[in-house]
Amino acid sequence: MEGLSLDKFLEHQISSNGWYVEKLFGGGQLVILPPNEDNYPKLKKSIVESIPLEHVSKLFPILT
């Protein structure tokens, strides 16, 4: 993508998905994505934070 179609795509992503465009010294632009578990390692869920299916199925036997 380039030109007007790229500008429209970025406008849409900025307004709906939390993207941010930062102006750089020298006239360039940097697109900053919102933090998520893929691009910000501190947001990754660890195995300790997950609940095993066996525990959930004891609470809701209809799931098994």
C-alpha positions, -999 to +999 in steps of 0.1 A: +000+000+000+011+035-006-002+070-010-038+078-003-048+041+004-021+038+030-032+071+046-069+058+048-058+025+062-037+042+089-066+066+097-089+036+102-065+017+124-058+048+145-095+055+151-106+019+157-077-001+169-056+022+190-027+027+167-007+059+171+015+077+145+045+096+159+062+123+138+100+118+137+127+144+134+134+147+097+099+143+084+093+106+089+066+088+108+066+059+132+035+037+136+031+025+172+008-004+179-011-008+211+006-031+236-006-067+235+009-101+244+026-104+210+045-072+210+049-065+247+063-095+266+052-083+300+015-089+289+021-126+280+001-149+302+021-174+321+010-210+327+005-201+364-023-177+354-043-202+334-069-225+349-068-262+338-099-275+321-102-302+347-110-276+374-135-259+352-152-291+343-157-299+380-176-266+383-196-271+351-200-308+344-222-301+313-190-289+295-175-324+295 
